[in-house]
Amino acid sequence: MRIYITHCSAKKEPTLKNTDAKVFPEELYTATPTQRFMKTCNNKNVNWAIFSDEYGIWFPNEKHKWYEKDPNSVSKDEFDKLVKDFEVKLVNYDEIFFYHNPGRFHSLYKELLDKVKLKDKIWTEPLFVDSKLSYTI
């Protein structure tokens, strides 16, 4: 079984800030590359998730509150929890494709992918091909 993942984005739906509303990732993340990723996955009917600096692996059928979490602010304890969350939630997948924007691939994500026990199942794929967003999903 295969899953496609991308990292979260700082650009989020501003009307959700300071509310207790829980929403799906498609409602929260408004950055064009993230929206395009989610739309492509839905159109192709494939498994997908967002890697959130706050919530870890966030599947499309889960709801969470708006958050502000800079990857630079993730503590060692929080990082260890993110690693564990990644391993637990993705253990049953044979292939994990982690799509990313090479210019915004934070060192936190690289460190996470280096540390998880599922390394042999992970493929990293850039979102950009010929300076345009492109997916091989």
C-alpha positions in Angstrom: 0.0 0.0 0.0 1.3 3.5 -0.9 0.8 6.9 0.6 1.8 10.4 -0.6 2.8 13.0 2.0 3.9 16.6 1.9 4.9 19.0 4.7 2.6 21.6 6.1 2.7 25.3 5.2 2.7 28.5 7.2 -0.1 29.9 5.0 -3.4 28.9 6.6 -7.0 30.0 6.4 -6.9 33.3 8.5 -10.6 33.1 9.5 -9.9 30.0 11.5 -7.2 31.6 13.7 -8.3 32.2 17.3 -11.3 29.9 16.9 -12.0 26.4 18.3 -13.1 25.2 15.0 -11.6 21.8 14.0 -11.2 21.4 10.2 -9.8 19.0 7.6 -6.4 19.9 6.2 -7.9 21.0 2.9 -9.7 23.7 4.8 -6.8 24.9 6.8 -3.8 25.0 4.4 -4.2 27.6 1.8 -0.7 27.7 0.2 -1.0 26.9 -3.6 1.5 24.0 -3.6 -0.3 22.3 -0.7 -3.7 22.9 -2.2 -2.5 21.5 -5.5 -1.0 18.5 -3.8 -4.2 17.7 -1.9 -6.4 18.2 -5.0 -4.2 16.0 -7.1 -4.3 13.2 -4.6 -8.0 13.4 -4.3 -8.5 13.5 -8.0 -6.3 10.4 -8.4 -8.0 8.7 -5.4 -4.8 7.9 -3.6 -3.9 7.8 0.1 -2.3 11.0 1.3 -1.5 13.0 4.4 0.2 16.2 5.5 3.1 16.2 7.9 2.3 18.9 10.4 4.9 20.4 12.7 2.2 20.4 15.4 0.1 17.3 14.8 2.5 15.0 13.0 0.9 12.9 10.3 -2.5 14.4 9.5 -4.8 12.3 7.3 -7.5 14.0 5.2 -10.3 12.5 7.2 -9.1 14.0 10.5 -9.9 17.4 11.9 -7.7 19.7 13.9 -7.6 23.3 15.1 -5.7 26.1 13.5 -2.1 26.3 14.8 1.0 28.3 14.6 4.1 26.1 14.8 7.4 27.1 13.2 9.6 24.1 12.5 12.4 26.0 14.1 10.5 26.0 17.4 10.1 22.2 17.6 11.8 21.0 20.8 13.7 17.7 21.1 10.7 16.1 23.0 8.3 17.3 20.4 10.6 16.0 17.6 10.7 12.6 19.3 6.9 12.5 19.4 6.7 13.5 15.7 9.1 10.6 14.9 7.0 8.2 16.9 3.8 9.5 15.3 5.2 9.1 11.8 6.3 5.5 12.5 3.1 4.4 14.2 0.7 5.9 11.6 2.7 4.9 8.6 3.9 1.4 9.6 1.4 -0.4 7.4 2.4 1.4 4.2 4.9 -0.3 1.9 5.8 2.9 0.0 5.9 6.4 1.4 6.4 9.2 -1.1 7.3 12.5 0.6 6.8 15.4 -1.8 8.5 18.6 -1.0 9.4 22.0 -2.3 13.3 21.8 -2.5 13.6 25.5 -1.6 11.5 25.1 1.5 12.5 21.6 2.7 13.3 22.5 6.3 16.1 20.6 8.1 13.5 19.3 10.5 11.9 17.2 7.8 15.3 15.9 6.6 16.2 15.0 10.2 12.8 13.3 10.7 13.3 11.2 7.5 16.8 10.3 8.6 15.7 9.2 12.0 12.5 7.2 11.4 12.7 3.4 11.3 10.7 3.3 8.1 13.6 4.8 6.0 13.6 1.9 3.6 10.0 2.7 2.6 10.5 6.4 2.0 11.0 8.1 -1.3 11.5 11.9 -1.5 10.2 13.6 -4.5 10.5 17.3 -5.4 7.4 19.2 -6.3 9.1 21.3 -8.9 10.0 20.0 -12.4 11.1 22.6 -15.0 10.1 25.4 -12.6 6.5 24.3 -12.5 4.7 22.3 -9.9 4.4 18.8 -11.1 3.3 15.5 -9.6 4.0 12.0 -10.7 1.1 10.6 -8.5 
